[in-house]
Amino acid sequence: MTPLIDLMLLLFTAFDLKNGADANFAHGLAAIYIGVSIAYGKEMIQWADRQFQYYFLKIDNRPKKLYGLERGKKEMLGFLRHLMAFIIGGAFLGGMIYLSEKEHPMRKP
């Protein structure tokens, strides 16, 4: 359901801007949320499932601690995911600003 929620959020935000709403914090937050959801979505859901299993079902399936090269690879993957979230969120935010300005070029800030 996460991709459907992301799509709905994107459509509602674009619809709101197209109908003349001023771009505000909520629109920027929507762009950032979509970027983070795309970059981290699967991992966040897996993390939440593991936490539920550990705290409520008493199943200990926590990942083992990593050291050395394995830890470095995991950290680099995390950095790349963060960078991907930043780029996607920034692209959506830029698109929203462009859409807002294109639809209402005479509006003064």
CORRAPE-V160066 format. One record per residue. N is the residue number from 0. RES is the residue in three letters. OMEGA is omega in radians with two decimals (NA if undefined). NEAR is the number of other ideal C-beta (glycine too) atoms within 10 Angstrom. D_FIRST is the distance of its C-alpha to the first C-alpha in Angstrom with 2 decimals. Layout:
# CORRAPE-V160066
n=N res=RES omega=OMEGA near=NEAR d_first=D_FIRST
n=N res=RES omega=OMEGA near=NEAR d_first=D_FIRST
This chain:
# CORRAPE-V160066
n=0 res=MET omega=-3.09 near=5 d_first=0.00
n=1 res=THR omega=3.11 near=12 d_first=3.80
n=2 res=PRO omega=3.11 near=10 d_first=5.65
n=3 res=LEU omega=3.10 near=8 d_first=5.23
n=4 res=ILE omega=3.10 near=13 d_first=6.28
n=5 res=ASP omega=3.14 near=17 d_first=8.73
n=6 res=LEU omega=3.12 near=11 d_first=10.01
n=7 res=MET omega=3.12 near=10 d_first=10.64
n=8 res=LEU omega=3.12 near=16 d_first=12.37
n=9 res=LEU omega=-3.13 near=17 d_first=14.34
n=10 res=LEU omega=3.14 near=10 d_first=15.43
n=11 res=PHE omega=3.13 near=11 d_first=16.48
n=12 res=THR omega=3.12 near=24 d_first=18.35
n=13 res=ALA omega=3.12 near=17 d_first=20.06
n=14 res=PHE omega=3.13 near=10 d_first=20.97
n=15 res=ASP omega=3.14 near=18 d_first=22.43
n=16 res=LEU omega=3.14 near=23 d_first=24.49
n=17 res=LYS omega=-3.14 near=13 d_first=25.61
n=18 res=ASN omega=2.97 near=8 d_first=26.95
n=19 res=GLY omega=3.12 near=10 d_first=29.21
n=20 res=ALA omega=3.04 near=14 d_first=27.59
n=21 res=ASP omega=3.09 near=11 d_first=29.05
n=22 res=ALA omega=-3.10 near=17 d_first=26.81
n=23 res=ASN omega=-3.09 near=10 d_first=26.54
n=24 res=PHE omega=-3.11 near=7 d_first=24.98
n=25 res=ALA omega=3.11 near=10 d_first=21.71
n=26 res=HIS omega=3.08 near=20 d_first=21.28
n=27 res=GLY omega=3.11 near=16 d_first=22.18
n=28 res=LEU omega=3.09 near=14 d_first=19.80
n=29 res=ALA omega=3.12 near=21 d_first=16.90
n=30 res=ALA omega=3.14 near=23 d_first=18.14
n=31 res=ILE omega=3.13 near=16 d_first=18.50
n=32 res=TYR omega=-3.13 near=18 d_first=15.06
n=33 res=ILE omega=3.11 near=23 d_first=13.53
n=34 res=GLY omega=3.13 near=22 d_first=16.13
n=35 res=VAL omega=-3.14 near=18 d_first=15.51
n=36 res=SER omega=3.12 near=19 d_first=11.75
n=37 res=ILE omega=-3.07 near=18 d_first=12.60
n=38 res=ALA omega=-3.02 near=20 d_first=15.62
n=39 res=TYR omega=-2.97 near=16 d_first=14.67
n=40 res=GLY omega=-3.08 near=15 d_first=10.90
n=41 res=LYS omega=-3.12 near=11 d_first=11.46
n=42 res=GLU omega=3.12 near=12 d_first=14.74
n=43 res=MET omega=3.13 near=13 d_first=13.71
n=44 res=ILE omega=3.09 near=11 d_first=11.33
n=45 res=GLN omega=3.11 near=11 d_first=14.26
n=46 res=TRP omega=3.14 near=12 d_first=16.71
n=47 res=ALA omega=3.09 near=10 d_first=15.22
n=48 res=ASP omega=3.12 near=11 d_first=15.26
n=49 res=ARG omega=3.13 near=15 d_first=18.84
n=50 res=GLN omega=3.12 near=11 d_first=19.89
n=51 res=PHE omega=3.14 near=11 d_first=18.82
n=52 res=GLN omega=-3.09 near=14 d_first=20.69
n=53 res=TYR omega=-3.02 near=13 d_first=23.63
n=54 res=TYR omega=-3.07 near=9 d_first=24.15
n=55 res=PHE omega=-3.14 near=8 d_first=23.24
n=56 res=LEU omega=3.13 near=9 d_first=23.71
n=57 res=LYS omega=3.06 near=7 d_first=26.54
n=58 res=ILE omega=-3.09 near=11 d_first=25.50
n=59 res=ASP omega=3.10 near=8 d_first=26.80
n=60 res=ASN omega=3.11 near=9 d_first=24.81
n=61 res=ARG omega=3.12 near=10 d_first=25.06
n=62 res=PRO omega=3.14 near=9 d_first=25.66
n=63 res=LYS omega=3.10 near=6 d_first=29.34
n=64 res=LYS omega=-3.12 near=7 d_first=30.94
n=65 res=LEU omega=3.14 near=12 d_first=31.57
n=66 res=TYR omega=3.01 near=8 d_first=34.87
n=67 res=GLY omega=-3.06 near=7 d_first=36.59
n=68 res=LEU omega=3.12 near=8 d_first=35.16
n=69 res=GLU omega=3.12 near=11 d_first=31.97
n=70 res=ARG omega=3.11 near=11 d_first=31.32
n=71 res=GLY omega=3.12 near=11 d_first=32.22
n=72 res=LYS omega=3.13 near=11 d_first=29.77
n=73 res=LYS omega=3.13 near=12 d_first=26.92
n=74 res=GLU omega=3.12 near=11 d_first=28.03
n=75 res=MET omega=3.08 near=10 d_first=28.35
n=76 res=LEU omega=3.08 near=11 d_first=24.83
n=77 res=GLY omega=3.10 near=12 d_first=23.67
n=78 res=PHE omega=3.14 near=10 d_first=25.89
n=79 res=LEU omega=3.08 near=11 d_first=24.57
n=80 res=ARG omega=3.11 near=15 d_first=20.93
n=81 res=HIS omega=3.11 near=14 d_first=22.26
n=82 res=LEU omega=3.11 near=11 d_first=24.19
n=83 res=MET omega=3.10 near=15 d_first=21.27
n=84 res=ALA omega=3.13 near=19 d_first=19.29
n=85 res=PHE omega=-3.11 near=14 d_first=22.55
n=86 res=ILE omega=-3.14 near=12 d_first=23.10
n=87 res=ILE omega=3.12 near=18 d_first=19.70
n=88 res=GLY omega=3.11 near=22 d_first=19.86
n=89 res=GLY omega=3.11 near=13 d_first=23.47
n=90 res=ALA omega=3.10 near=13 d_first=22.91
n=91 res=PHE omega=3.12 near=22 d_first=20.43
n=92 res=LEU omega=3.08 near=19 d_first=22.92
n=93 res=GLY omega=3.09 near=11 d_first=25.78
n=94 res=GLY omega=3.11 near=15 d_first=24.16
n=95 res=MET omega=3.11 near=20 d_first=23.69
n=96 res=ILE omega=3.11 near=15 d_first=27.30
n=97 res=TYR omega=3.14 near=11 d_first=28.50
n=98 res=LEU omega=-3.14 near=16 d_first=26.80
n=99 res=SER omega=-3.13 near=19 d_first=28.27
n=100 res=GLU omega=-3.11 near=12 d_first=31.71
n=101 res=LYS omega=-3.10 near=10 d_first=31.75
n=102 res=GLU omega=-3.07 near=12 d_first=31.12
n=103 res=HIS omega=-3.05 near=14 d_first=33.68
n=104 res=PRO omega=-3.09 near=6 d_first=36.30
n=105 res=MET omega=-3.12 near=4 d_first=39.04
n=106 res=ARG omega=3.11 near=10 d_first=37.22
n=107 res=LYS omega=-3.12 near=4 d_first=38.94
n=108 res=PRO omega=NA near=3 d_first=37.12
